[in-house]
């Protein structure tokens, strides 16, 4: 009995510091965001005026915020689909096919993930330069570019962001899936080959189901983290321009805070929090399935 009490006390003692820090630096600020969304207050003013849900009423009629949310959803959907498709394909090729220097390719693909977003944004900003950027220079070898393509113009800025975000993320998830695929016993593939299953069928009916738990976990993590990564890329590459064409939810929230609309920006923060929570629940629900074992 005494030993159980000592064990319980020891566990509480170990968990207590992390729990206290989590409560102080996560729970309390989050609750304060919800509270402040019901007030009208300047960013640097101590005066608060209770306005109930007026901030939210204004928010859902704000066309700029709606555009920012549309851009956020576009990035989440497109970047997630392309990133995971490429990561799975590359991982499958490097794991199953006998390619010389596969470890070299693993390192090369992973390098973008160790670079900061600022560095990656600088690289792609140089690539996208209208006059002497790498992309326009390559296109200029095959066609006459009298008017340079504005890769960060209103019509193409989202495409440019999508390419940069995919380049940054695909290597990390490829390496994770390579580790999962390497754990699948080879005799399963050999049995499938004897039964007449080709590479593509093996990939979709053996590899994907057996690593599905890993895919599901990383998918949920990536979708939520994309909301934050989109803000970092926009802040470093475009600052929301031109004319708000690349504005995302978080960058718009910070812009409202800098404009002195602190309560309004907190209302945006609440919407983003609820959106992230709901999206995470939907993804978990949609990808739920019985785990396969081998």
Buried (B, 14 or more C-beta within 10 A) or exposed (E): EEEEEEEEEEEEEEEEEEEEEEEEEEEEEEEEBBEBBBBBBEEEEEEBEEBEEBBBEBBEEBEEBEBBBBBBBBBBEBBBEBBBEBBBBBBBBBBBEEEEEEEEBBEEBBEBBEEEBEEBBBBBBEBBBBEEBEBBBEBEEEEEBEEBBBBBBEEBBBEBBBBBBBBBBBBBBBBBBBEBBEEBEEEBBEEBEEEEBEBEEBBEEBBBBBBBBBBBEBBBEBBBEBBBBBBBBBBBBBEBBBEBBBBBBBBBBBBBBEEEBBBBBBBBBBBBBEBBEEBBEEBEEEBEEEEEEE
